Amino acid sequence: MTQSVVSKPVIVVGSGLAGLSAAYEALKAGASVRMLDRAPKPGGNSIKASSGINGAGTPYQRAAGIAQDDLFFADTVRSAGRRFREAAETGESPVVDREALITKLTSQSAGAVGWLADEFGIDLTVVATLGGHSLARTHRGAKSTPGFAIVSAILQKLGESDKFQLINSAEVLSLNVDGENEAVTGVRYTHEGQTRDLEGSVVFAAGGFAGDASGLMAKYRPDLVGYPSTNDERPGSHHILEAVGAVFVDMDSVQIHPTGFVDPKDPEARYKFLAAEALRGEGGILLNHRGQRFVNELETRAHVSDAIQKLSQSQAYTQSRQWDVTLVLDPGASEAAQSHLGFYIFKGLMEKKKIKDLEPDIIESIDKYAAAVKSGQDAEFSRKSFGHWTLAPGEENREQEICVGKVTPITHFTMGGAAFNTETQVLTKDKTPIVGLWAAGEITGGIHGDNRLGGSSLLECVVFGREAGLQASKATIRK
């Protein structure tokens, strides 16, 4: 029998869920893994993910009464918008095959959820409806936020292998290339003041550029400069891929998430905590500065964000572009979202108030919505799902305690990035794969088009991260 001999490691750049998924699959395939991350602690933005991971056709959906989910592909295409339609209508052959990428994302979603649950014991039994989804398919646990639970569990498993090494505070400077074969052979990076070279197949999972306000954001979306963000301020890593011939798509496609918390202790802070979309999915509503509903809260993120931005911008903020919007959860929605609310209340981002202590306009709006829930018909905004809202309208509810917080649109996610294929190979402008280089997660582009559905970020990290790790390990292990 011929034994496999591991000659070089799989090098994973980035420690978010895409990188962790790649590392785990590479280890299972028999490769050793060296993970390089420039942050002092692992997890990237994935560890902060709060709404959940999408999955169509899971046992948890069936347990929730959803016998079949064949609408995920259509929902994703609808959210991708004009970028998907233009390719189909013009008959042009773009660098990325959007349909193939979306097919892979959605068709492997149940497997991704099952992998997390079965391989790592992660609780994903709660299934909720998020904006832009035709039905409930976003999975999370009952007690902890999904990003933290998922990242922690995978890190623990990886740490049990002596073939895995994580190096934090390691800044990748460039990809090393064999000039004769034009193949990526490894990376050059700095760590603890020293510059080092490391040889091996490379999985690039360094994330997006929503935090690069003065760099890539200013270049591709100067109209968004001044918006707060859920991302820490740091430059993007896209130039590293560009230097080896990678082509980028959809770089002006930046997601504005409609609900970032305005911290009353520091209202103009550029970095803001995300008010999870699950809060609206469980029944929460949004009110404008006059205390009135103004949108179907379960429309796509782009639609809700646009509706907020059509309101008058708050004049109370001089250092940032923010709006005055109130998020309201009744007792039923609050209980269903308790795994999130405990943290938000602890941080002072939401507070409990009795209805009788609210402004009259807000009380009127709450009663109006409660009546719509009771009737099952939201005539004003056509909301179809009311989550776990239980509050009844009228004077009898005045002693009830609800949760309220202030929110504003924020830059959250970049749909654009390196063009890649379903095997996660990074592509040049003539669609040629760059040998020795794979990518996954927010650094890639082409899947989400104009707008990403909530819950599909963690999903793409698992689906394409696992694929990248498997493909890179094949190139690394010599028979």
N, C-alpha and C positions, 0 to 999 in steps of 0.2 A: 504493500500500500504506500502510495506517495503521500508524504506528509507536507502540510502547508508550512512554509517558512516565512515569518514576518520580517521583511527587510527594513521597512521604514514605517513610522507612525502615520496615522491619519491626523492631520492638523486641523483643528476646529477653531475658527476665529469668532469669538462671541459666545457668551454663556447664557443667553436667553433660551427659550424653549426649543427653538429651531436647532441651535447648537447642541443642546442637551440630548435632543432626540437623535441627532446625527451621531453623537458620541456613543450613545447606548447601542444603536444598531451596528456601528462599526465594531464595538467590543464583542457583540454577540457573533459577528461574522468572523472573529478571530484576530482582528487588528488591535494594535495598541493605539492609544489616543493621547494626544497632547492638546489641551484646550488653552487658548490664550485669550485673556479678556482684559481690556484696559481699565475697567472699573476695579475699585478695591474689594468689592464683594460681588459674587456671582448672581445671576438671575435676570439681568437686563431689565427691560420694560415688562417682560412676561410675568415677573414675580408680582407686579402691581395689577395685573389683569383681574377685573372684578366681576364681570358679567357671566363668563362661562365659555364653554366650547360647544360648537354646533355639531350635531350628529343626526342624520336622517335614517330612520329604520332601526333604532336602538331598542333594546328591551325596556329601557327606562321610559321611552316614549309610549310603548305599548302598555306599560303599567299605568301610565297617565291617561289611558283611553284613546291614544292615537294609534290606530291599527295600521295605518300606512302613511308614509310621507314621500310622495313622488314630486314634490314642488320645490325642493331645495335648489335644483339646477335653475329652474325658471326664476326663482327669487333672486338668485345670485346674478343672473344675466340682466334682470330688470334693474338691479342696483348698479351694475357695471355701466349701464346707460349707453350713451352715444358711442363710446369707444368700441363697445362690442357690436353695436348696430352698424357703425360705419364700415367695419371690416366685412360684415356679412353683406351689406348693400352694395358696396363698390366692387366686391369680388377681388380686392387687392390681397396680396399675400404678405401680411406684416411679419416682422421678425419673430414675434411670439404667436403661437397658436392658442388664442384665448379660449376657444371652445374646448380644446384638449385639456388645458390647465384646469378649467372650471369642472369639466367632467371628472378629472382625477380627484380634485378637491372634494366634490360632493359625493361621488360614488364610494370613496374610501372613508367618509366621515364616520360611519357607524363603526368601522374597524378601528379608527383612531380613538374613539371613545372607549371601545372595548379594550384596546391595548393599555390605555391609562388605568382603567379599572382593574383589569386582570393581572397585568404585569407589575403594577405598583400599589394596588389596593386603594386607589383614590376614590373617594365618594363622589359620584356624579349622578346621584339619584333624583335630584330636583331638576325639573325641566320647565323652562319659562319661555314666554314669547317676548322677543325683542322687536324693535322697529324694523319694518321692511320684511318681516317674516310672515308667511301665510298661516303658520301655526307654531305651536311650542316645539322648539328643537334645541334650545341652548341649555346645556347641562352644567350644573354646579353641585357642590355639596351642601349639606344642611347646616353645617357649623362653621366652616372656614371659607375664605375667599378662594376661588379656584386657582388663580395664578400662583399664590403662595403655596397652596397644597400640592399642586402639580410639580412646581420647580423643586420644592423641598424633598419630595418623595424621589424624584429622579436623581437629584444630587446625592441623596443618601445611598441609593443603589450603585451609582457610579463610584462613589468613594469606597465601596467594598472591593473594588477590583484593583490589583496592583499594576494593571496595565493602563490605568487611567491617571493622568496627571493634570491638575488645573493650576495654571499660573495666573494670578490676578495682578493688576497694575502692570500689565505687559502691553506695550503699545506696538502694534504691527505697523511697520513703516512701508513695506513694499512686498510684492510677490517676486520671488526669484524665478527666472525663466531660462531655460536651455535655449541659447541663441540658435543653435542648429535645427532643433526640432520645434521651436516655438512652443514648448510645453512648460507649464508651471511645475516647478520642482520643489517648492517650499516657500518659506517666508523669512523676512528679516524683521527683527523686532528688538525693542529695548526693554530691559527690566533691571531695576535697581542700579541704574546708571551705566549699564553695559549693553552694547549692541551685539546681538547674537544672530546666527543663521540656523535654521532648522529645516531639514529636508523631509519631504513626504507629500502625499496627496493633500489637497487643501479644500476644506469646506468653509466657505465664507458666509457667516451668519451674524454680521456686525450691526444689524438694525438699520432703521431709517434715518431721516434727517429733520424731523419735526422740531428738534431742539437746536438745530443749526441756524438760529435766527439771522445772524449777520453773514452767513455763508450761502449754502445752497437754497435756503428758504428765501433769502433776499434775491437770489439769482432767478429762481423759477417762479416764486409767488411774492413779489414785492408788495402786493396789496395786503398781504397778511402780516407784514412787519408791524409789531405793536400789539398783536394778539398774545394773551397768555397761553401757556402750553402745559400739557401733562408730561412733557419730556424735559429732562435736565438739559441745561445748556452745554452742548458739546458739538464739535464739528463732525460732519458725516465722513464716512470712510470710502465714499464712492470713487474718489480719485485713485485709490489703490487698484480697483478693478479697471478703471478707464485706462490706466497706464499699460495694461496688458491686452488692450483691444476690446474690452467689453463695451457693448452698446446699451444705452439706457432708453426706457420707454416710460411714457406717462408721468414724467417728472413734475409737471405742473398740477398733477392730480393729488391734492392735499386734503385730507379729511378734517373738517371742522366738526368736532364733537359738540353737540348743543349744550352739554351740562358739565361744566367744571365748577367746583365749589368756590365761592368767594368767601375767604376766611375773614370773619369780622375783625380778627386781631391784626390782619395784614391784608386788607382788601385788594391792594394793587400788586401783590406778589406775582411775579411772572410765572413761577411754577405753581400749578394748582393740582389738587387731588381731583380725580375723576369722580363725578357723581354717577355711579354705575347705571347703565341703561336698564338693568334689572329692577331698579327702583320704579321706573315707569312701567315696566313690564308687569310688575306685581300690582299695579293699580294707581301709581302716583300720577299727579297732574302738574301742569305748568301754568303759572299765572303771570300776566304782564304787570307793568308798574301801576296799572289801575286795578289790579286784583282780578282780572278777567282771563279766562281761558282764551287761547288764540290759535290753537293748532291741535290736530290729532297727535297725541304724544307718541303714538306707536307707528308713525310714518318713518321713512328712512332717516338716518342721521342728517343727510344733506337737506332733506325737506324741512325737518324741524329746525336745523341751524339757520336755513334761509328765512324761515318764518320769524325767528328771533331777531335776525339782523335787519328785518324790515321794520322792526319797532324802533322807536327813538332811542338812540344811544344815550346811556346815562351820562349826565354832565358832572356827576360826583367824582369821576375818575379823571385825573389829569395826566397820569403817566402811562396809561394803557387803554386799550379799546375794549370796553366792557358794557354789558347790558344788565338791566335790573329785572331779573326773572326769579320768581319764587317757586320752589318745588314743594309740593304738599303730598304727604302720605297719611291716609287714615289708619285707624288701629289695625284693620285687616291687612293692608299692604305693609304696614310697619312690622307686624308679626312675621309675615312671609319673607321679609327682607332683613330679618334680625341679624343674620350673620354679617351683613354690611353695616347696619345701623349702629351696632355697638361701637364700632370703630369711629364712625362719623360723629356720633354724639360725644365720644371721648375726646376727639380732636376739636370739638366746638364748632363743627361745620353744619350740624343740624341740631335743633333743640325741640323739646316737647312743649306744646302749648295747648291750653284748653281753647276750644272753639270760641267760647264767649269772650275771650280776650283778644281776638283777632279784629282787624278792620272790618267794618260792615260790608264793603265790597267783596272782600275775601270770603266772608261767611256766606254771602249770597251766591258766589260762584261754587263753593263747596256744596251748598244745598242743591244747586242746579245740576251739578254733576252727579250727586248722590241720587237724585231723582231719575237721571238718565240711566244710571246703573240698575236701579230698581226696575225700571221699565224694560231694560235690555236694548234701548234705542238711544243712540247719541245723535240726535237729529242735527245738531249744530256742526259737528266735526267728523261724524261717521266712524268713530272709534268702534271697533268690533269686539275687542277683548278688554275686560276691565280688571283682569288679574284677580287679586284677593280683596278688593275693596268691599267692605261690609257696612260702612257708615250709612245710616238712613237719613233722609232729609228732615228738616223741621226743628222746632224748638227743643225737642227731646234730646238732640245731640249736643247741646251747648256745653255740657259738662264733660263731653268726651275729649280725650287728649290725642292730638295729632302731632306729626313731626313735620317741621318746616326748615328750609334752608334756602340761601341765595345761590343762584348759579348763573353762569355766563358761557357763551361759546368759547372754545379753546382749540388751538391746533393740537391734533392728537396722533395722526397716523399718515404716513406717506404711501400712497398706492403705487407710485412710480419707483423704478429701480432697475437693476440689471436684467436684461432680457435673458430668459432661460427656457428650457424645455421640460417635458414631463419627467425626464431622467435627471433633472436639476443641473444639467450642464449649462455653464454660462456661455452666451452666444456673442459672436461679433456681428457687425452690421450685415454681413452676407450670410448669416445664420449658421456659420461654422462654429462648432463647439470648441472652446479653449481647452486643450488637453491638460488634465491634471487639476482642473478647477471646477468645483461645484458650489452652488449657493442655495440658501433657503431662508425664509422669513422675510422681514420687512425690507431687506436690502434688495430683494427682487421686485420685478414689475411685470404687469400683464394679466394678473389674475383678476384684480378687483376693479379695473377700469376707472370710472368716475368716482365710485363710492363703495367702500367695503361694508358688508353686513356685520353688525355686532355679533361676536362669537366666532367669526371666521378667522381672526388673527391667530388665536391659539390653535385652531384647526389647521391652518396652512403650515404652522410651525411643526406640527406633528407629522402631517402627511408628507410634506416635502423635506422636512428635516430627516425623517427616517429614510426616505429615498436617497438623499444625499450621502448619508452615512454608509448605506449599503453599497452605493456605486463607488464611493471613494475607497472603501475597504477592498473591493474587487481589484482596483488598480494598485493597491498597496501590498496585498498578499501574493507572494510568488509561489506557484505550485512546484 
